[in-house]
C-alpha cells in the first residue's frame, strides 16, 4: 500500500517498507500537476496497489516497466475493482492479511458499495495514464538491451490491452452521484422490456443466456449471486417456478475464489409465462453443452449450474459463470441502451421490486403488499427495504394525483 509522506511542498510516495515508490514518484514528477492533483493521483495509484495485492497480481510495476506487462485477466480484475470504494477494499485487505479465508473475501467483493460514475471514470483514466507511462518509461531503458522480437511483440500487445480492458464509463451531463436518476430508471425499464438480445450479443447462445441471466433479476427480482447459484434442479417444470436455495457454504463450487457473493433466503419464485419459455429454451442449450463436454472428453467440466461460460476458447467453457463475466455483459447491455453503468445489474432487481408494488398498488392493502414483497424478494423480517418501496410508490401516486388536479380548483 502507498503511504503519502508530505514534507512541506513535496509529496514523497512510499510503501509499507518505507522504500520510495519509484513508479508513482516519476509519474507525478513527469506531469505539471498542482499539489492537490498530485495527492489525488497518488490516492488513486494507492488504490491500484491495493487491488494488485487483493487480486494477487505480483510485481505489477516491474512487469509493466521491464517485462511483458500485465495479462488481460489481471487488467480485467483491476478494471472491476476501480469502481468500488476504497474503504471497502481496505477492510477486505486487512481481513486477508490477518489470515481470513480468501474464498470468502472474494465472495464479499461484489457486495461492496460502488463509486459514482464520475469517480470511477477518473480512477480508470488515471490507471490507464499510469500504466502506459510505466511501459513507455520502461521502453527507454530496454533500448539498451538486446531483446527478441517476440518479446517486443508481446510487450506491444500488453500496452494496447491497457486501454482495451480498462474502460472508463461514459458520464452524461445530467448524471450525478452513484444513484441512477428516475429518468435513467425509466429508460432502463423500457429498454429491458423491449430490447432484442440477439442484436446486442454476437453469439445466439450467449444472447439467450444473458437474456435469461438478466431477466431473472428484472422479471423475478433475484440477486445476481442467487442467479449464478441456480442449478437445473431448482426449476420446477410442472408448476413453473424456481426454487432459490441457500448455497452460501457450497464447498464444491468450481469457481473457487471467484464464486459469487450470495445473500439469500430460500423461497419459491414464480415466473411469468413468456419469460419461462425463454428459460426452458436456455435449459435445453445448457443440457446440450453438458452433452458436448462429454463428447470432447471434458466430462470433469460437466455441472448442474444453470448459468455457464460459453467461450470455447477458454478453459472455463461449460463451467459456472463468474461475476466478472457478468459485469462485462452488463456493461455491453447498457452500452447498447445508451446508458452508463451505475450500480451494476442489481438495479434490475430494484426495478422488479418497484414494478411489483406498482402493479399491486390498486389493492391499497399496503401491509399485505409489504408481506408479499418481502417473501417474493427474500428480505428478512427486520429488513426495511419493503417499506422503502411502499413509501416510494405512495409518493409517486400522490405526486401524480396532484399533477392531474393542478389548476382544477
Secondary structure, DSSP 8 states (H G I E B T S, - for coil): --EEEEETTEEEEE-TTS-B-HHHHHHHHTTT--HHHHHHHHHHHHHHHHHHHHTT-TTHHHHHHHSS---HHHHHHHHHHTTB-HHHHHHHHHHHHTT--HHHHHHHHTTS-B--HHHHHHHHHHHHHHHHHHHHHHHHHHTTS---HHHHHHHHHHHHHHHHHS------TT--SSS--HHHHHHHHHHHHH--HHHHSSSHHHHHHHHHHHHHHHTT---HHHHHH-BGGGEETTTTEEEE---TT-S--TTGGG--------EEEE--HHHHHHHHHHHHHHHHHHHHHHHTT-GGG---BSSB---TTSTTTTSB--HHHHHHHHHHHHHHHT----STTHHHHHHHHHHHHHHHGGG--HHHHHHHHHHHHT--TT--HHHHHHHHHHHHHHHHHHHHHTTT-
